[in-house]
Amino acid sequence: MPLPDDSPEKWVYKEHTRVKHEILSKYLSGWIRILGRNHSRVCYFDCFAGKGEYEDGSKGSPLVAIETASRLKKQFPYLNEIVCDFIEKNENNFMDLERVINIETKTHPEKYNDVKVILHNNNFADIASKIVNKVGDRLAPSFFFIDPFGFSGVPFEIVKNILSIKRTEVFITFMVRDVNRFLDSSRHQINIADLYGIENVQETSKLKYPNLSREEALLRLYRDRLHEDANVRYIFPFKVCADERLQTTYYLIHATNHPKGCKLMKEIMCKTGTEGRFGYFGPAEGQLTLELYDKSGLKNFLLKRFASRRLSFEDIINETLMDTYFIEKDYRTVLRELEKGGYISIGGKGPRGGLPLTAEITFPPRDN
Ligand SMILES: C[S@@+](CC[C@H](N)C(=O)[O-])C[C@H]1O[C@@H](n2cnc3c(N)ncnc32)[C@H](O)[C@@H]1O
């Protein structure tokens, strides 16, 4: 029998939870900073909010979020309001959440006077449907954190509807290990079909990606569903191995239609994981190597990809956001080296030879 969602065993704070919260907090800071410039209000939805704190007293995502929101609100007074909606279905977890939030906001009222907190003891799908149907495109820029224990209760149709609203983004804990484990179980077929928004997930993933492992194919299928059916432009996954065995436990998937959002998340994910690796691979990491990890791989990739083209530094980064594990500073180093080697030419440099995002790069034809 699976443990109920309020059992203490499920609320042990682990290193990978800390990493998840670190990514969440850093991304929210950047996201609020970017959007708060042009919008008087932004919303954060913690769709599987949890108890508010873990067994050892570590903070849960709702506290991480309101603390980040309050810090940003103080730094950027032009932002009128940050609204944080917390959705939690389990009654006991909800009562704990309410208590923890009350203690925090009442103990430091000055900190939270510009952060509006709304609590829902309900399920994600119902609340999200109401928002989509009643508010729709009038919704302020919103970030939805979807963090279930397993894979049930996250219907693809709901995620798609959320993402169809302008300026919304989602950040999903995608439990690929569990989907893989229960793929053959008849009891789980409805939930798996619901998660992907299609019947026959197993057959489809096998047919579409015959050369990938089952787990890789399941992740790929979900990404493709977001791209192809939900029409999301940028999807970035962060691999998380929760234990020493280095088997993937879940992916944190960020989906957005804005290149700035994807770029920000990619930079954060790159810097947050195990040093020098992409993705957080767990405590025993050390052996894994990733294709395209060394910078000469990036050089060849860029020469091939942009052969005979002239485009800005920013366009180069944006066009390849989902294709490489490199971030802006790596691109900058590699482009300078290519220029030094006489492979490309760069126009519009900064006064001291810097490489601004507006710099124009000219690539030679492929066989040169
Ligand atoms: C992984 S925990 C959330 C952890 C929290 N986001 C954090 O980082 O501290 C998942 C939570 O979702 C709740 N839950 C389960 N099904 C749900 C649903 N359909 N809608 C909303 N909450 C749900 C569970 O009771 C549990 O508290």
The ligand as an SDF file (V2000), in Angstrom:
LIG
                    3D

 27 29  0  0  0  0  0  0  0  0999 V2000
    5.9300   16.6300   -3.1920 C   0  0  0  0  0  0  0  0  0  0  0  0
    4.7330   17.2540   -2.1190 S   0  0  0  0  0  0  0  0  0  0  0  0
    4.9460   18.9930   -2.2970 C   0  0  0  0  0  0  0  0  0  0  0  0
    6.2090   19.5220   -1.7470 C   0  0  0  0  0  0  0  0  0  0  0  0
    6.3300   21.0140   -1.8200 C   0  0  0  0  0  0  0  0  0  0  0  0
    6.0870   21.5050   -3.1710 N   0  0  0  0  0  0  0  0  0  0  0  0
    7.7010   21.4510   -1.3700 C   0  0  0  0  0  0  0  0  0  0  0  0
    8.6150   21.5580   -2.2150 O   0  0  0  0  0  0  0  0  0  0  0  0
    7.8900   21.6990   -0.1840 O   0  0  0  0  0  0  0  0  0  0  0  0
    3.1980   17.0150   -2.9340 C   0  0  0  0  0  0  0  0  0  0  0  0
    1.9880   17.5560   -2.1880 C   0  0  0  0  0  0  0  0  0  0  0  0
    0.8700   17.5520   -3.0810 O   0  0  0  0  0  0  0  0  0  0  0  0
   -0.3060   17.1910   -2.3680 C   0  0  0  0  0  0  0  0  0  0  0  0
   -1.2820   16.7000   -3.3770 N   0  0  0  0  0  0  0  0  0  0  0  0
   -1.4510   15.4410   -3.8370 C   0  0  0  0  0  0  0  0  0  0  0  0
   -2.3580   15.4080   -4.8360 N   0  0  0  0  0  0  0  0  0  0  0  0
   -2.7350   16.6970   -5.0370 C   0  0  0  0  0  0  0  0  0  0  0  0
   -3.6050   17.3340   -5.9680 C   0  0  0  0  0  0  0  0  0  0  0  0
   -4.2610   16.6480   -6.8950 N   0  0  0  0  0  0  0  0  0  0  0  0
   -3.7550   18.6840   -5.9030 N   0  0  0  0  0  0  0  0  0  0  0  0
   -3.0760   19.4060   -4.9790 C   0  0  0  0  0  0  0  0  0  0  0  0
   -2.2510   18.8580   -4.0600 N   0  0  0  0  0  0  0  0  0  0  0  0
   -2.0620   17.5230   -4.0880 C   0  0  0  0  0  0  0  0  0  0  0  0
    0.1780   16.1700   -1.3730 C   0  0  0  0  0  0  0  0  0  0  0  0
   -0.7010   16.0740   -0.2770 O   0  0  0  0  0  0  0  0  0  0  0  0
    1.5460   16.7270   -0.9920 C   0  0  0  0  0  0  0  0  0  0  0  0
    1.4210   17.5500    0.1190 O   0  0  0  0  0  0  0  0  0  0  0  0
  1  2  1  0
  2  3  1  0
  2 10  1  0
  3  4  1  0
  4  5  1  0
  5  6  1  0
  5  7  1  0
  7  8  2  0
  7  9  1  0
 10 11  1  0
 11 12  1  0
 11 26  1  0
 12 13  1  0
 13 14  1  0
 13 24  1  0
 14 15  1  0
 14 23  1  0
 15 16  2  0
 16 17  1  0
 17 18  1  0
 17 23  2  0
 18 19  1  0
 18 20  2  0
 20 21  1  0
 21 22  2  0
 22 23  1  0
 24 25  1  0
 24 26  1  0
 26 27  1  0
M  CHG  2   2   1   9  -1
M  END
$$$$
